[in-house]
Amino acid sequence: VQLLESGGGLVQPGGSLRLSCVATGHSFSRYSMAWFRQAHGKEREFVAGITWAPVNPDIEYADSVLGRFTISRDNTKNTVYLQMNNLQLDDSAIYYCSADYFGPISNMKSGKVDSWGHGTQVTVSS
């Protein structure tokens, strides 16, 4: 599956953005999806993940974004979203979408995924 992120941009602290990731290919509904980010000079880190389960999918967040970010998916549009509220300076990074076929989030958190997008830049600045 190929992934294309969009929705990044420049936002002031406290602002919001919604990232989208559209998957092309087949069987999107069988892929667990996750968002990662990589800030300048830092390693890529897990942000949020949602499993493939059609009912009550498992969802996990990094502690740093818990309560501020929300991951969701729309299988009819082959799209996963990341709603980001109350953005802070430390949230500035390139955000990457990832997919793993029937993957558990535990594997995805370590970066063991089948596909990566090219990323979208999020800059939080006053």
C-alpha positions, 0 to 999 in steps of 0.5 A: 500500500502507498501512503500520502500525507497532507494537512501539515503547515505552520500554526501558532502554539495552542492551535490545531491541525488535522493531518490526513493520510490516503492509502492507495492499493487494496485492502486498506481495512486490513491495515493497522495504521500509525502516525510517527514524527521526527523532529530536527536532530531527533529520532523518529518517534511513535505518536498514535496508532489504530488497529485494523479491527472494524469494531472497537479497534485498539488505539494507543497514543504517546504520552506526550500527545495523550489528550491533545491528539486523536487518531481515526480512520475512514475505511470508505475513504482509505484514509487515516486522520490525526487531529492535533489540538493545543499544539506546542512548540515541541510538536514541530516535526515531520509527521509520517503515516505508516501501515502494517498488514494486520499489525498489532500496535506493539510492533508498529511502535518500534517501527516494524511496519510495511509501508511509510509515507513521505511525511508532512511538515508541521511547524508550531511557532509564534 
